Amino acid sequence: MPTPPPPPAPTGPGSPRDVPPAPGSLPLDPDTLPGPVRDELLAPDPVAIDTAAEELKDGLNRCPRCGASEIRQKPGSDRLICLYCRHEWQAERVEEAFGLGEGIDQLRGTVVASGARDIDAGTDALVSFKCAGCGAEVTVNTQTSMTARCHWCRHVFGVNEQIANGAVPDAVLPFHIKKTDAVARIRQFVDKRRLFALKEFKEQFTPENVVGVYLPYMIVDANASAEVAGYGEIETRRYTRGSGNDKKTYYDADVYRVQRALDFTVDDLPLESSRQRVNLDTRANTNNIINTIQPFDTKNAVKWNASYLVGYSSEKRDLNVDWLRPVLEDQLLSIARCRLEGSVHQYDRGVRWEEEAIEVHGSRWVAMYLPVWLYSYHQPGPKGGMLHYIAVNGRTGETMGSIPVQHWKLLLAALAIGSVLEGIALWIVGHMG
């Protein structure tokens, strides 16, 4: 077999053989360009999908039958209801409205919906409306609320215009689980773990303080390819040597170089888009708990309408697409590894992947609020203590949480279990003799 030619000598700064850059390879200085060219170069990328609700830009969500603005979500459903004439109607699903479930395998580049655009940190959190009923000015502070009532004519206003501070997403997945149900689920979760719970926690436990909160997520569709390579082992022989306490088991195996490639698509992958929630420092908080109550039925998310937030709080998105892109690539690699497991079953000693690569051909990003009931408890301690959460999925009721425990009780329980197991072992040995 002929020997392959050696690779070409590297070039560039720090390499053994530097060469000058090719003409035209230096970055362009926008200031040296003509005005129209410079403006086009510096202009932000166009929004591929405009999800703005033109009919709600005046802040009023009116009943299609009577025109009243006293609109609420009908509890336990995705429908809206007028509190004046009791008329009900179904909000439009965002996926159907904008074709978000289609063409994932054809995605190229980065497609960003208007509610997922980069955040402008200089955008004021205050949004003002001029009431069409009485002419008064109504102001909503998007840091704390998304709706407000005119104090003169009682019209209800909601922030539906997609302002650039990250407070208004493209879609919302309404709550189905009611507060009474969430309280019962949290109480049941704690009751099963009360034996080892911290005394102060048990004394202060008040599940009625649970808060319904809409958490910000990016929902991502992706068209990707992955390549992985490593080594797999197939066991050929197993044997033992020695005796008694010195007895050891050995095995022989054939080792193979394993390579796999996969083209795949991902539909509605949720990524947290709040800096507070992506902080998974388990020494200070239990944010990781919130991930365990997934999945959410994001296919049922509806077009953004602030009326769904009445009675609930929300957290504003503060992370952009570029910040989340490495997170997406990491999760796509995990998905690829899982999908490839079925192709390596013959390696009964397992496969050790040592090289991995992911190429995202195209992605589509939609900002969405997802519903979570949250109960929190702050456990005092060094470095600020620990913030414990118990979370309930606002759609399915799936519940998971963290409660502070008394470690000495756990230690006693472990010692007791160890003593019982030791006694059983001695009994078995005695009867075998």
N, C-alpha and C positions, 0 to 999 in steps of 0.2 A: 504494500500500500504506500503510495507516495506521501512524503512528509508535507503537511500543509505549510504554506508560506508564513513567515512570522508576521505578526500584526504590525501595521505601520507605526513608526515612532510617534509618540504623543507630541502635540504642539500646544502652544499657549503659555501663559504666565506660569512659572514654577516648573515647567517640564524641561527635559534635557535639551530640547531644540525649539526655541521660541521663533515664531514667525509673526510678521506684522499682520494686523487684521485685514481682511479682504475689503476692497472699496465698497462702501454702502452698508457695511455690517455694524457700524457704530450706531448707538441709539440716536433717534432724531431729537433735536431740541425744538420744542413747539414754538419758541419765541422767534426762530429764524424762518418760520413758514408763513406764507400768505394768510391773511385773515380767514377766508372761508375754509381753507384746508386746516388751519389751526383749530377753528371752532368745531369742525367735524371730528378731528382727532381727539379733542378734549371732551366732547359731548358724552354723556353717559350712554351706556348701551340701551337700545330701545327695549321697552317692556313687551315681551312676547305675548302675554295673555293679560288683557285688561279685565279684571273682575269687579271693578267699581260699580256700585249700585247707583246709577244716575237718578233713579226715581226717589232715592232717600237722601240726596245730598243736602236738602234743606233741613235735615235733622228730624223731620216728622215722618213717622211710620203710620200711615192712615189706614183705617179699616176700609176695604174695598166696597163695603155695603153702605155704611153710614158716615164715613169720613172722620170718625173720632180717632184720637191719638193715644188713647188708653189701651195699649196693646201689650199682651203678655204671652209667654209660652204656656200652652196648655200642659199642666203637670203630667209627667209620664209619657209624653208624646213629642213628636217633632213639629206639631201644629201650632199655629198662632191663634189667639182668641181675642176678640174685642170685648173689653169689660163693660162696654156701654150697651151694645145690641146683642152680645153673645155669639156673633158670627165667627165661624172657625174656617181656617184655610191652611193648606199645606204649603210650606215654603219649598222653593225649588232646590233640589240637590245640586251642589256645586259641580260635581263630576259630570252630571248630565247637561248642565247649563253651558259648560265650557269644554266638553269633550276630553276631560282629564283622564279618563280610563282607556283612551284609544292611542294607538300608534306608539306604544312604548318601545317596541323593537325597532322603530324607525327614528328614534330620538338621536339627534346629533347636536353637539355643543351644549350650552347651558340655557335652558328656558326658565324664565323667572316670572311668576305671576305678579301682578301689581302690588298685592299686599305683602309680598316677600322681598320687595326692593330694599336696597341698602338704606340703613337708617341714617337720617341727618340729625346728628347730635344737637344741632342748634335750633331744631324745631321746638316751638313753644308747646308746653303740655296743655295750655289753656285753649279751648276751642269755643268761640262765641257764635250764637245764632240770634237772628232778629226774628222775634215771634211774629208770625203772620196773623195771629189772632188779635193781638193788642199792641204790637209794636215794641214791646219791651225787649231788652237784651238778656239772653240766657247764656251763661257761661258754664262749661263742663271742664273739670280738671281731669284729664285722662290718666293722671298718675293714680287716682283713687276711684274713679267712676267712669262709666261710659254713657250714663243717662242723667238727665236733670229735668225738673218740672218748672215751668214758668210760674212764678209766685203770684202773678196777676190773674191769668186766665186758665191756669192749670193744665195747659198743653204739655205733653211729655216729649222731650227732645232726646235724641240719641246720636252719638258720634258714628256716622256711617261713611263719611268721606275718608278716603285712605290717606290720612296725613302721614308725613314722613318720619314720625317719631317711633314707629313700630307698634303703636297701640291698636291699630285696626288691621286685622288679618284678612285673608281672602274668604275664609269659611269658619263656621262654628259647628261643633257637634253637640247638640243640646243634651242637658241632663235628662235621664230617665228615672234614676234612683232618687226617691224623695228623702228628705232629711230624717224623717222618723225611721225609715228603713236603714239609712246609714248609721244612725245612732245605735240601733239594735245590733247591727253587724259588728260595730266597734266594741260594744259592750260584750258581746259573745266572744270576740277575739281575745279581749283582756281577761275575761273570766277563766278561760282555759289555761292562762299563764299566770294567774294571780298568786299561786303558791310561792313562786320565786321572785315576784315583783318587789321592787323597792317600797318600803313602808310609806315614804312620803308620796310616792306616785299613787299608791292605792288611796291615800287620804285625800289627795287633790284631784283624783280622776273624775272628770265631768264630761261624759261623751256628748252631752247636749251642746257643748262649745265647738263642735265640729263645724268647719266652714266649707261651703261649696265654692270652689275656685276653678276658673278656667285657666289652664296652663298653656303657654305658647309652645307650639311645635312647628317644625318644618316637615311637611309630608312630601316625600321624594319618590319619584319614579326614575328608574335608571336602566340604561342599556349598557351592558359591560361585558368584558372578556377577562378571564383570569388564567394564569399559568402558575403551576406549582411543581416543585421538584424536590425529591428527597430520597430516602432509603426505606425499603420495606423488608421485613424478615418473615420467612416461612420456616417453622420448626420442623426439623427432620428427625430428631431423637431427644428423648428425655430420660435421665437416669440419676441415681443417687449414689453417693459415696459416704463412707463412714458409718457410724452407728451411734445410737443413743443421742446425747446432746450434741455430738459432733456430726450428726447426719446432715448432709447438704444435698440439695437437688441441683442438677446441672442440665443444660440443654444445648443441642447443636442446632444451627439454623443456616439456611442459605440467605444471603443478603443480595437484594436486587436494587438497582437504580430505578426509581419510579418517577415518571413525569405525566402530568395531566394538564389538559387545556379545556376550557369551558366557556361557551358563550351563553349568557343568561340575562334575564330581565328581572327587575324587582318592582313591584307595584305597591305604593303607599307605605313606604318605609318611614316610621316616625323618628325624628331627631329632636331632642330638646333644644329650644332656641333661647333659653334664658340662662344668663351667666351664673345666676344663683343656683339653678337646678343642675347644671352640668358639673358643679363642684361636688365630686364624690369622695371627699375627704372623710373617711369613716371614723376618724378620730374626733370629728366635730359635728357631723350630722349623719342622718340616715336617708339622704336623698335617693340612694340606690333602691330604697323600698318602692318608690313610685314606679320604677321600671317593671317591678314584679306583678303589677296589677294589669298589665297589658295582656292581650291586644284590645284595641278600640275598633269599633266598626266604622272606620273612617269613610267607607263607601256611602254612609248615610248622612254625612256632613252637608249642611245647607249653606246657601249663599249668606255672606255676612249680613247680619241684622242686629243692631244693638238691643233690640227688644228682648232677645234671648238672655241678656245679661242682667235683666232686672231681678234683684234679689240675690245676686251672686257677686263675688269679687273676681278680679282677673289680674294676672301678672303680665307685664308688657314684655314683648320680645326685645332683646338687646344684642342679639348675635346675627351677623350677616351670613350670606351664602359662602363667601370665601373663607370665613372662619370655620364653618361647618364642613367644608369640603374634605379635609383629612379624616374627620369623623365618619363621613359617608364611605370613603375608600376603605377604612378599617372594617366597617360593618359589612361592606360588600365582600371583602376577603373572607370574613367569617362565614358568610352565606355560601360562598363558593366552596370552602372546605367542607361544609356540611353536605352540600349537594354531591360532592365527589366521594363521600364515604362509601356509597354503594358500589363504587368501581374498584375498591381496594380490599374487599372482604377476604380475598384469598391469602392476604398477608396476615396470618393468624397471630403473629407476634407484634403486629402494628406497623404503622408507617410514621416516620419522622420527617415532616416537611422542613426543609432547610432553605429553600428559595421560593419566594412568592412575588407575584407581580399582578397588578390590577390595572386595567385600562378602561376608563369610563368614556364610552363613545358619546353618550348623551345623557342629560339629566333634566328633570322638570321639578321645580320647587314651588310648593304652595304653602302659605302660612295659614295655620289653623289653630283654633282654641279647642282643647280637649277637656272634658269635665271630670273633676276629681273632688271627692270629699276628703278633707284633710283635718286630722286631729293632731296637735303638736304638744309636746311636753319638753321643757328645758330642764335638763339635769345639771345642777351646779357642779363645778369641778375645775381642775387646773386648765389654763389656756382657754377660758371661756366656757368650759363644760361641753355637754353633748345635747344636740337637739334631736329628739326622737319624734318620728312620724308614724301615724297609723293612717293608711290611705285606702279609700274605697273607690273603685272604678264607677264613675257616675252613670255608666251605661249598663254594665253587666253585674255590678255588685261585688266583683272579685275584691277580696280584702287581704291586706298584708300590712305588717307593721313591726315596729321595734319598741320594746318597753324596757325601762331600766330594771336591772335585777340586783338582788343581794347576793354577792359572790360567795359569801360564807355558806349560804344555803345550798348553792350549787356544789360547792366542795364537799359538804356533808353528804349530799345525795350521791355524789360520785364515789366517795369512800364507802357508803353503805352498799351501793351496787357492787363495788369491788369485793367487799366482804362476802356478800351473798354468792357471787360467782366462785370465789375461792372455796366456800363451803360446799357448793355443788360439786366442784372438781374433786375435793377430798372425798366426798361421799361416793362418787363414781369410782375413784381409785380404790377405796376401801372395799367396795362390793366386787370389783373385778378381782381383787386378791382372794 
